[in-house]
Amino acid sequence: MSTTPPGPKGVPLFGASRQYARDPFHFLTAVSEAYGDVIHFDLGPLETYMLTNPEDIQRVLVSESAKFRKPRFQDRAIGDLLGDGLLMSEGATWQRQRRLAQPAFDVRRISTMSEMMTDRTESMLTGWHDGDVVDIQLEMARLTVEIIVDAMFGSDLDDERIKLVQEHLEPLGARFEPDPLRFLMPDWAPTRENRDYKHALSVLEAVIWDIVDERRGSEYATEPASSVAGEPVGDEPMDLLSILLRAYDEGEQTEKNLRDELMTMLLAGHDTTALTLTYAWYLLSQHPEAEAKLQRELDEVLGGRTPTFEDVRKLEYTERVLNEAMRLYPPVYVMFREAKADVRLGGYRVPEGSAIMLPQWVVHRSERWWDNPLEFDPDRWKPENARNRPRFAYFPFGGGPRHCIGKHLSLLEGRLILGTVAQEYELDYIRDEPFSLRGSLTMHPREPMGMRLTRRE
């Protein structure tokens, strides 16, 4: 019996990185279908083990998570971008930052944010008109940036700064698209890509420091700094920025800690929610029967009024639509871990320091775990249909100690936005052919997501 898992044979130096870079989604699907539960290949110089069985994924993320760490092999650019924020930090640093951030994501605090979320959604709708065509990805990204800055920074972004953020997300994303030549090119090389990336990073850092300067002195206020999202718990506001500023004053945070956490929150806190909503609107436009079922639920539960936090738990089909969108189009389409020591997974030895790839894209679409996996079927999320499914056949927010801290915020936001918009408009995808996908830190549509707006009668 071989001690090395099967997998595609690469070429010297590049391994399978060229095939992966050409189309990561096709590559991941093809190798999973060809080779099974544990697959071995090289991505450039990186020895990689891909896991496709939920049982093995559960071991890595939950039951044996202490044997694995966040990867150290990712290039310096991601370190420049996110630093030691919650997504990338390890050990005592991560534990300290998670402890500090947790109150900002407390469910009781999140429950106070629904009015702010629907207010901002309704403000967006004032700029929409029957028959207009909008790029729904840009619309959702703008909205979710406004919400995360209000919810976690206790602040507002004016139109100019929102435009700056959106304009400079593209070169950041381009820097992390798969490229087999990148590992040969140092980050300091004066390439156009590196220059654009560094400029975009500096612009976003300037936006963050502007917000910090505006908020200094208000972190101890007994009144919220902006909207209801800054509602104080006890005597002090509990948005993330206020918490970090108080910790900074007490010597528990450095300016670098502030920068890293706020950059992580600005990017990760809006992008995945915006993408989930983008894919949900697309899928609804392609499945009018599901769209009609969603509208019936909204009409019955809400009767034309704005949804509240109390309404959310009644919007069961709305939640299923979002779950199904994240299954078919998981914004985080692949996760990585690194083995701290030699481990055995799926009957194979995985050496210390190896990359372990956990592909949501593959597992969420596998016929081993899902009936008709490529079909959009929100009712597969009914309790009776989901009862026997392996826990990690679906993991859009990761799992275990490192699960996404913003999960509940994102799910609340998604249901409120979907419910508010779908009461007023139907959205129809304007192109005849499907969109293609672009892999970066998250999974983005390659083309504009034009949607024609039709006001509901």
Secondary structure, 3 states (H helix, E strand, C coil): CCCCCCCCCCECCCECHHHHHHCHHHHHHHHHHHHCCEEEEEECCEEEEEECCHHHHHHHHHHCHHHEECCCCCCHHHHHHHCCCCCCCCHHHHHHHHHHHHHHHCHHHHHHHHHHHHHHHHHHHCCCCCCCEEEHHHHHHHHHHHHHHHHHHCCCCCHHHHHHHHHHHHHHHHHCCCCCCHHHCCCCCCCHHHHHHHHHHHHHHHHHHHHHHHHCCCCCCCCCCCCHHHCEECCEECCHHHHHHHHHHCCCCCHHHHHHHHHHHHHHHHHHHHHHHHHHHHHHHHCHHHHHHHHHHHHHHHCCCCCCHHHHCCCHHHHHHHHHHHHHCCCCCCEEEEECCCEEECCEEECCCCEEEECHHHHCCCCCCCCCCCCCCHHHHCHHHHCCCCHHHCCCCCCHHHCCCCHHHHHHHHHHHHHHHHHHEEEEECCCCCCCEEECCCEEECCCCEEEEEECC
